[in-house]
Amino acid sequence: MKKSRGRTSRKRRRKHLQSFMDGVNSSHKMEYIKLKKWLKDRGFEDSNLRPAQFWDTGRGLMTTKALQVRDLVISLPEKCLLTTGTVLSSCLGEYIMKWKPPVSPLIALCTFLIAEKHAGEKSLWKPYLDVLPKTYTCPVCLEHDVVSLLPQPLRRKAQEQRMTVHELHMSSKAFFSSLQPLFAENTGTIFNYSALEWAWCTINTRTIYMKHSQRECFSLEPDVYALAPYLDLLNHSPNVQVKAAFNEQTRSYEIWTNSQCKKYEEVFICYGPHDNQRLLLEYGFVTMNNPHSSVYVSSDTLLKYFPPLDKQRNAKIAILKDHDFLENLTFGWDGPSWRLLTALKLLSLGADEFTCWRRTLLGDVISARNEQQTLNITAKICHFLMEETQHVLLQISQLKRNKEHLKKQLALVEALRLEDLKILQKSAEILCDLNMAT
């Protein structure tokens, strides 16, 4: 008797753990009930998707029936999509039409989001706004202490992202002021920097690609954004394939799966074959064991291992620059990339071999000495990056103890750096095997 009770409680515990692994259904939450009703009023037929909380990906959508290849995952009617068309048919429309020089489609959407959020209860889009994240973890939102822990190429892009948003805010101030007749409060306080940062991140991380015809009232930047309520709860996985597009016949945005998905599992879509640095930059997250992930080698790191007295050093750097071999040099799960090895082979050419530089760029073997030196330097760079990554991971663990408010941001950079370390360790093993073979 006792035995069976133990087995039952074990079974119950396993079932509980399984449900936690699969995800906890969130359909009963008021914000989702309101969102579903709002979507239904706009013609959205309830599918087999349910909002749920997952232990590894956070908020997402689970399926209540098994999905087979070529199944329709979701079909969202045009009426549910938020586009520049939505903005123009709102009270902002006449102000956008009048404004010269014309604003960009991006600014139009940002303005709409900020205005609707400010309208609160009066906004027709309130049920959607209520489920949008309050904060984001794109590099533009990260604290300075956290940005400084990013790998150098990503750190540079993070600074560029910050500049982009800052300039966007500065250049839109006059346009925001022109909207004053629509608001009782000062537009300067409504359309402040943090409001624009939030709206910009919402569009950057959540829009689907949907081409719209060019309108006179907008600048020439491509009008390719659409916000898709509910659909944007689908998380990314590099291991799935989907077909997503606007269907002109049904006037709906549709996603079809090319992968199977079990009942009660999380449904994923793929945002593209992005490495973790790109995912963090564009969407504010990283995925573990990402097959597309790479560790980038900056040109500064590359050149550190070559004698400054090499008479052909400047000529070699000029050749690499001209042939675009100083960017996108990486270590991946399968070791150093061909581009990285080629750049290092060219830098390793002896004075008597320098005339063969064209053959190097084509991938020819120049000499045994050149091959060996290239492998040695590649291994040195790999070990240097491993040490640097371990040093940063140590800094992160200390900061996590001292700066409680930065825990979430630090955990993100830590995940990125841990994945980098795994890639570098794998590359070091591959290089060791190659060395043994030569």
Residue, then its C-alpha position, 0 to 999 in steps of 0.5 A: m500500500k505504502k509503495s503505491r502511494g510513493r509511486t503516485s506522489r512521484k508520478r504527481r511530482r513528475k507530472h507537476l515538473q513536466s507541466f512546469m517544463d512545458g509551460v504554465n497556461s496564462s489564458h485566465k489572466m485578465e490582460y489576455i482575456k481582454l486582448k482575446k476579446w478585442l481581437k475577436d471583435r476585429g475578426f480573429e478566430d481563436s486558434n489552438l494557441r494559448p498564452a503561457q509562461f515557460w521556464d526558459t523563454g519566459r512568456g510565449l504561446m503553447t499549442t493545445k493540439a499537435l502541429q504537423v508540417r504545413d499546418l497553419v499556426i496563426s492567421l491574424p486579420e488585417k484589422c488587427l495589425l498596427t501599420t502606418g495606415t492605422v496611424l494615418s487614419s487616427c487624429l495624428g494623420e492630418y498633422i503627419m500629412k502637413w509636416k515638412p520635411p516628411v517624417s519616417p514611417l518609423i517615427a509615425l509608428c513611434t508617435f502613435l504608440i506614445a500617444e496611445k499609451h498616454a491616452g490610457e483608458k481612452s485608447l482603442w489599442k489599450p488591450y494590446l498596449d497592456v500586454l506589451p513589455k514595460t521595459y526592454t533589454c536591447p543594448v540601447c536600454l542597458e546601463h553603461d556598466v553592463v554595456s562595457l561587459l559586452p564583446q568589443p564588436l557588439r559594444r560598438k554596435a550598442q553605442e551606435q544604437r544609442m546614438t541612433v535613438h538619441e538622434l531620432h529623438m532630437s530630430s523629431k522634437a519640432f514635429f512632436s511640438s506641432l502635435q500640441p493642439l491634440f494634448a492638454e499636457n506639454t508635448g515635451t513631457i509626453f514625447n520625452y526620450s524614455a517614451l521614444e526609447w520604449a516605442w523604438c524598442t517595441i517596433n524594433t523587437r516586435t514588428i513583422y515584415m510587411k511591405h506597404s506602398q510608398r506614400e507622399c506624406f512619409s520620407l523615403e525610408p522603406d515602410v515595411y513595419a506592422l505590429a501584430p498583437y498576439l502573434d508577437l507573443l511567439n518566441h524565436s528558436p533557431n531550430v524551427q522553420v516557418k513560412a510567414a507572409f501577408n495573404e492577399q486573398t484572406r487579407s490576413y498575416e499567416i504563419w505556417t509551420n515546417s516543423q512538428c510541435k507536440k500538444y502543450e509544447e511551446v510554439f516557436i517561429c524563427y526570426g532568421p539565422h542570427d547569431n547571439q550578438r545579432l539577437l541581443l542587438e536587435y531583440g534583447f535576448v540570446t538563445m543557448n546552443n545557437p547553431h549560428s553563434s559566433v565569437y567575433v575577432s576584432s581587427d585590433t586583436l588580430l593585429k596584436y599577434f604580428p610583428p610591428l617591424d614586418k616591412q609589409r605589415n601596412a601593405k598586408i593590412a591595406i590588402l585585407k581592408d580592400h578585400d573586406f577581410l578585416e570584418n566578420l572574422t569568427f570562431g564558430w562551433d566548427g572552429p575558426s572560420w575560413r575568413l579568419l584563417t585566410a586573413l591570418k594566412l595573409l598576415s603570416l606570409g614571409a617576405d619571400e612569399f608576399t607576392c603570392w597574396r592573391r593565391t592566399l585569398l583564393g585559399d591556396v596553400i603557400s608553404a608548410r611554414n605559413e600553414q603552421q604559423t597561421l595555426n599557432i597564431t589562431a590558437k593564441i588568439c583563441h586562448f586570449l579570447m578565452e581568458e578575456t571571456q573568463h575574466v568578464l564572467l568573473q566581473i559579472s558574478q561580482l557585479k551580480r552580488n553588488k548591483e541587485h537592480l542590474k541582475k536581469q541585464l547582467a544575466l543576459v550578458e552572462a548567457l552571451r559570454l558563457e555561450d562564447l566560452k563554449i564556442l572558444q573551448k570547442s575551437a581550441e580543441i579543433l585547433c589542437d587536433l589540427n596541430m597534431a595532424t600537421 
